[in-house]
Structure formats: structure tokens, C-alpha cells
Amino acid sequence: MWQWQDIVLTIINFGFMITAIPAILRNHQHKEAKSQSLSMYLITAILLTVMAYVFFTLDMLLSCVSTAGTGIMWFLLTYQKIIYSK
């Protein structure tokens, strides 16, 4: 059975994923990633990965998957920052 907190955190994470899509697409179209620093992208991605693990250990599987998805998007932004900064 899902906990209500799991559902709320999942909805919030899907909101974060939706808001990251335009940034990823803009970076891809313009072949640049100027909006944030590399350290900000990387630290956010790592911390989201840690959060996903914590949710997994708490048996909050929906939150785990959605937070991992958000983390993957931040790792993609990190990758774009590295590639397009050359």
C-alpha cells in the first residue's frame, strides 16, 4: 500500500522533471548550457541520487523512482554542460 507522503513526493518530482525538459531541449537546440555552473548541476544530481536511495530504504518506491528520474535529468544537464562548454 502506498503512503500518502510517497504519492505527494512523486507528484512533486514529476513537476521537477517537467520543468527540466525545456532547459534540456534548449541546451540541445542551442548547443550551449550557460544557465548554471557545472558544480550546481553535478551536486544537485548527486544529492538527488542519494535521496532516491533513502526513499528506497524507506520502502517509498514511487518516490525512489521519480527522484531517480529527476536525478537522471540533472545528470543529463551536467553532461550537456560538460559537452557544450568545450
QUISUL-V310784 format. One record per residue. N is the residue number from 0. PHI is phi in whole degrees, 0 to 359 (999 if undefined). D_CENTER is the distance of its C-alpha to the mean C-alpha in Angstrom with 1 decimal. Layout:
# QUISUL-V310784
n->N phi->PHI d_center->D_CENTER
n->N phi->PHI d_center->D_CENTER
This chain:
# QUISUL-V310784
n->0 phi->999 d_center->25.5
n->1 phi->279 d_center->22.2
n->2 phi->277 d_center->22.1
n->3 phi->297 d_center->21.6
n->4 phi->295 d_center->19.0
n->5 phi->297 d_center->17.0
n->6 phi->293 d_center->17.3
n->7 phi->297 d_center->16.5
n->8 phi->296 d_center->13.2
n->9 phi->295 d_center->12.3
n->10 phi->299 d_center->13.4
n->11 phi->298 d_center->11.5
n->12 phi->294 d_center->8.1
n->13 phi->296 d_center->9.5
n->14 phi->298 d_center->10.5
n->15 phi->298 d_center->7.2
n->16 phi->296 d_center->6.4
n->17 phi->297 d_center->10.0
n->18 phi->287 d_center->10.0
n->19 phi->279 d_center->7.7
n->20 phi->302 d_center->10.2
n->21 phi->300 d_center->13.2
n->22 phi->295 d_center->11.9
n->23 phi->297 d_center->11.2
n->24 phi->294 d_center->14.5
n->25 phi->297 d_center->16.3
n->26 phi->301 d_center->15.5
n->27 phi->294 d_center->16.8
n->28 phi->293 d_center->19.8
n->29 phi->267 d_center->20.9
n->30 phi->54 d_center->20.0
n->31 phi->209 d_center->18.8
n->32 phi->218 d_center->15.9
n->33 phi->261 d_center->17.7
n->34 phi->291 d_center->15.7
n->35 phi->224 d_center->14.3
n->36 phi->281 d_center->15.5
n->37 phi->300 d_center->14.3
n->38 phi->296 d_center->14.3
n->39 phi->294 d_center->12.0
n->40 phi->298 d_center->9.3
n->41 phi->292 d_center->10.3
n->42 phi->297 d_center->10.8
n->43 phi->298 d_center->7.5
n->44 phi->298 d_center->6.0
n->45 phi->294 d_center->9.2
n->46 phi->296 d_center->9.4
n->47 phi->295 d_center->6.5
n->48 phi->296 d_center->8.4
n->49 phi->297 d_center->11.5
n->50 phi->299 d_center->10.7
n->51 phi->300 d_center->10.3
n->52 phi->296 d_center->13.6
n->53 phi->300 d_center->15.2
n->54 phi->298 d_center->14.6
n->55 phi->299 d_center->16.1
n->56 phi->292 d_center->19.1
n->57 phi->268 d_center->19.6
n->58 phi->59 d_center->19.9
n->59 phi->258 d_center->17.2
n->60 phi->292 d_center->16.2
n->61 phi->297 d_center->14.6
n->62 phi->295 d_center->12.3
n->63 phi->301 d_center->11.7
n->64 phi->293 d_center->10.9
n->65 phi->291 d_center->8.7
n->66 phi->291 d_center->6.7
n->67 phi->298 d_center->6.8
n->68 phi->298 d_center->5.8
n->69 phi->296 d_center->2.5
n->70 phi->299 d_center->3.1
n->71 phi->298 d_center->5.2
n->72 phi->296 d_center->4.3
n->73 phi->290 d_center->4.2
n->74 phi->294 d_center->7.0
n->75 phi->295 d_center->8.4
n->76 phi->298 d_center->8.7
n->77 phi->298 d_center->10.3
n->78 phi->301 d_center->12.5
n->79 phi->299 d_center->13.6
n->80 phi->299 d_center->14.5
n->81 phi->293 d_center->16.6
n->82 phi->293 d_center->18.2
n->83 phi->277 d_center->19.0
n->84 phi->273 d_center->20.3
n->85 phi->281 d_center->23.1
